[in-house]
Amino acid sequence: MVDIKEIVCNEKLFINEAEYYSNKYQIPINSAPSENCYIDLNFENYLVFNEERISNCFHKDPFLKRVKNFQREIMIKKAISYEVNKPKKILDATAGFGRDGFIFALLGQEVTMVDENKGMCIMIESALNRLPDKPYYNDAKSRIKVVNSDSTKLKLNSEGFDIIYLDPMFSTYSKSMSKKELTFLKTYIDQKHDLVNIFLNQNYKRLVVKREKKYQPHAFEEASIIYKGKSINFHVFI
Ligand SMILES: C[S@@+](CC[C@H](N)C(=O)[O-])C[C@H]1O[C@@H](n2cnc3c(N)ncnc32)[C@H](O)[C@@H]1O
């Protein structure tokens, strides 16, 4: 699997943050890049791979639009069977940039974001660390845990998640991921196994899979409910 090799940080203000990631993810900090796959930590966060740079920011456009309108995420709410003041424990097993997971947290859910890629985990944590100091954001942040692991190897039963959420890589871009980001991810992330099949064979209370509209399910993937949106569907297994 491709993953970042170093954290590049030249700005004193962010050295403590860089050291935290360096310890947590066992990645060296350098002042200049020696490899072509690294996190550049500054006032903005960048994941750099093959000369391409991608930033991840929860409080700026284009994602800000979703953040401001999180209560209008009707499809996601239906998919997780959202109930006001009854937070659920969600395992976001393909956390990526953490955008769907952040919407869950804004909706008051307890979210464990898991990604097997260290670069993606740091992009989530550094996006959270760059949020303005406002109760709205701080509350959501307090409900998020970021874990670097292959989610298929986690011991799910012991943590008792109400929802397992999967967003396997798409071939078309959507409102939550731009064309540039999707192209970047497709070269950077190598999605090797069929996660949905693996999770369907484990214990779960409710498994939610985000699918592009044109997706044709295999015979073994008969969802209990499908919530149909304009560009994506949520397949729910109960
Ligand atoms: C399409 S992205 C998810 C985007 C995310 N829903 C968002 O809103 O930002 C898919 C992510 O799943 C991760 N992934 C794939 N297989 C995984 C596994 N077995 N365990 C953990 N993460 C995995 C990839 O590293 C990638 O970051």
The ligand as an ORCA input file, in Angstrom:
! r2SCAN-3c Opt
* xyz 0 1
  C     -13.594      6.766     -0.790
  S     -12.592      6.946      0.647
  C     -13.799      7.356      1.884
  C     -14.210      8.809      1.870
  C     -14.961      9.214      3.118
  N     -16.271      8.591      3.233
  C     -15.113     10.725      3.250
  O     -16.268     11.201      3.374
  O     -14.102     11.441      3.246
  C     -12.181      5.281      1.040
  C     -11.151      5.144      2.175
  O     -11.216      3.817      2.679
  C      -9.934      3.456      3.151
  N      -9.881      1.986      3.265
  C      -9.959      1.061      2.274
  N      -9.883     -0.189      2.772
  C      -9.775     -0.053      4.136
  C      -9.675     -0.978      5.218
  N      -9.675     -2.312      5.014
  N      -9.569     -0.488      6.474
  C      -9.564      0.848      6.703
  N      -9.654      1.771      5.714
  C      -9.764      1.333      4.446
  C      -8.995      4.024      2.114
  O      -7.683      4.181      2.653
  C      -9.687      5.357      1.769
  O      -9.114      6.416      2.497
*
